[in-house]
Amino acid sequence: MPAATHDAPPTLQGYLAYLHHERNYSPLTSENYTRDIRRLFELANATPLADLKSHHIRRYIAQLHSNGLSGRSLARTLSAWRGFFAYLMRDHGCQSNPCIGLRAPKAPKTLPHALSPDEAVKLVEMKVETPLDARDKAMFELLYSSGLRLAELVSLDPIDMDFADASVRVTGKGNKTRIVPLGSHAIAALQAWLAVREQIAKPNESALFVGTRGARISPRTVELQLDKWALKQGLNTGVHPHMLRHSFATHVLQSSGDLRAVQEMLGHASISTTQVYTHLDFQYLAKIYDSAHPRAKKKP
């Protein structure tokens, strides 16, 4: 549960406890829901939530849209509100859910940005001089090798690694566990990190990756280190952990064409989520076609 919920209304505290204990939502998802539902309380002001109708919710969404909130963020906000009202109906006697049937404005479809294979290799071929360098290289190799989410990466323990089987056990969204293959470069980087991990980790610390104080590394530290190393390795584009996940999915799909396998490795509940990478793959093929096919080349 988010740490800063002590001043939240009791109904919100109860809902967050429900999300955490019964729905197994991740801390990041709970944090997003907290922010979205606090926004609902602010917009409703003195109006009791039980008195809100669909026209109130439409007005709030229009107000947030005019303030610059994207269609995707509005859709998540509506989803959070819808779930919150369902909880209020179940446990607090609320008579209706004013969010039922409402949809957020459509957001323009944007494809996730992926590194090219050369850029990805350039990033992870880092020069290791210190234990922290070894940690960073292991993290980035693992992100690219296995397509992990940032939250999945930081939650790993050494026991989750199976080098003999070349796999890693990952606990993803909804507390679901999956086994993902490990590449040989990731295994080598992880073994090099584990050889020096005790120089940084606190005694009895269970985390695979630790920060400078010896405790489990924070997601923000991973983001900052990746951004630093990307610049150091000469990559001009801003690189974030999810970009390595996108790169993993895109490159595996380009090589294998096996969408179902990519879905399983990414831990997507629905293959429709994975299908975005077919569009990336088509863009790649179209680029190759334009540069290689005689009839596609522009006349001088």
Steps between C-alpha positions, in 0.01 A plus 500: 500500500620859438671643806323838492142383564470587870309820415278334238122475557408174678319365194814550289717334765260205502504476121879504485514224761256302283719551190811396690373199694221362279593606148879476543557831323860618486610801709541704179144425384363579847694827494344595165152413629562710811586802289201449269248458781638795696433699185137382510463625858647838398267535201192397698594749771206521743277268297478156665623227269173311546317795340713509185329422170631429151479867401729591789759243387474621137566855618799392710650305210449797266667726756801269533521472120500879462780513758716284273449148633549253215239255378699210641527664842129584495416137417706383798335764720153389396597138566621593849180692573282219363673246722476730802125547456455125460677461835277769657191318372625170641618615842360847572141504377552719193196456273651544153822523300495826302802390292324205335471551124733801487808499281801726494586700186698285259874543524711501184668163461872521559737211448758429771849605404758223479875513462651349192694175558827692456394766752392237753831315470693827523318585824565172678864470389603717792848515644485361854747655745315496834247276679228757420595479133459122523159548658387740229621278219318201652178701533507626143598166351213340692247762389597454136554123518168414664268797444428564867293786633686741729293393803579136422872572478529675836293233678733214399701299753807285417290189561289594196797431272549152354825509304499124437163531328584846353180652638367753747181475707308828481202619703303742283168682502226342706765310695527255208823302468663408169829345395700697242813387313837658580750576225864400535618862522249569778615190688864607476416854619287370787771260615757782489268716713428224750875453545531858636149557638607438861730802479190723488203304635410512866531175696190283448369728223283282274488727193688407185575863417589748775570871517802675646360461853480124461119465495273404210550741211221747422335526158610864476866405549474252212350770277774751588780248448361391163469859383858569614644194326306565178662842471840356593464236228418764239127439454329823407146391583368502856505138617272373777454147640175435312681580174720195560185291548365637170834428333500143631149435367565663163829321435367158606195545278714611206713190534234240581162635391351314798251741655371248754849435634562874535166535681597229748845642565365853551228373733216663307156370601361574154671455166342827383748678728788319331372572150635856512839344426373365169461863393857572606612193309312616190667841524837325508411283199367801311825684563701206367270481197536869423878478512538170316222450243587640155144615438478676836806718450436856392630598160789745503 
